[in-house]
Amino acid sequence: MKEFQLGEFEEIVLLTVGVLYPEAYGVALKDEIESRLKRKVSVGALQSALRRMESKGYLHSREGEPNTERGGKPKRYFTITAYGKKALDHSKDVRLALYNAIPPVALDFKFT
């Protein structure tokens, strides 16, 4: 199902939108990803991924109330759509199928 394939970063962003529901907006998403994955996220890459996934129908966005701290500009909040859930389910199924296909002997390590 190529139509539901997600890149690694897209998958992380989509999962994080779900984690932060209903407060998933740009800065919160960036902070959550950086905190959980211990890796830097550029605002540009995040915004590109959000726009791309919204155009694919995986995400829906809405504007919040204007905020004086942001110069009157409202935050844009994101939620996962049914199509986005299908993409996440597909990704999870593919990863689990691959993991479950690994013969136990391949992962039989002894740690000292």
N, C-alpha and C positions, 0 to 999 in steps of 0.2 A: 504494500500500500504506500507507494511513493508519495502520494498526496499528503500523508500524515507524518512524514519524516521531519524531525526537528534536528537542527544542529545542536551541539553541546550547549552553547551559550543561550540559544533560544529555549532549550529545555530548562535550563537553570532559571531564566527570567520567568518563564511560564509557571514553574513550580513556586517561585518566590511570590508571584502575584497571588497565587492561592494561599500561601502562608500568611500574607499580610491582609487578606480579605477582611473587611472592606476598605482598608486604608492603604491600598497599593498605589502609590504615586512615585514619581521619579526619584526624589531624594531618599525616600524610605526604602525603595527597592535597591538603590545603590548601596545604602548603608547595610541593609540586611544581607545582601550577597557578599559584600566585603567582610562582614562579621562572621558569617557562617563558613565561607570558603577560604577565608584568609588570603584573598587576592584582590588586587585593585581592579576597579571597573571604571572605564571612562564614561563620562556623561554622554558623549557622542555615540559610542557603541551601544549603550543602553537605549538611548532614544531611537536609534536606527532599528534596533531589534523590536522595540515596542511598536513603532510605526509599521514595520514589515509584518509582524504577527497580527496587527489589527487589520491590515489590508488583506491578509490571508483568511481572516475570519476567526482567528484563534482567541482574540481579545476584543473586548468592547471598552470604550472609554467614555467618560463623562466629565464635565467640568464641575468643580466644587464652587463654593462661594468665593467671590473676590476677597483678597486678603490685603490689608494695608501694609503688612510686613513685606509683602511681595510686590509692592507698588500697585496694588489693585488688581494684580493678575491672579486668576484662580488656579488652583492645583488641578491637574488632570488625573483622575482616578481610573484604574484599570481593573477589570474583572475578566475571568475566564469564560468563554462561551462554550456551548455544547460541542462545537467543532474543535475547540481548544482542548476540551476534556478528552475527546476522541484521539487527538494527537498525543496527549500525555499517556493515555491508556496503551496506545500502540507502542510508544517508546518503552514503557514499562514492560509490556509483554515481550518485546524483542530482547531487551536486556535480560529478563528472567529466563527466557528460553535458552539464550546463549550460556548464561551462568549455569543453568541446570544441565546443560549438555557437556560440561567439563567433567571428564572422568575423575573420580575421587583421588586416584593415584597422582594426578597432575597437580593437586594442591596439598599433597601429603608432605608437609615440611615439619621438621623438628627445630624448634628455637632453643638456643642455649642461653 
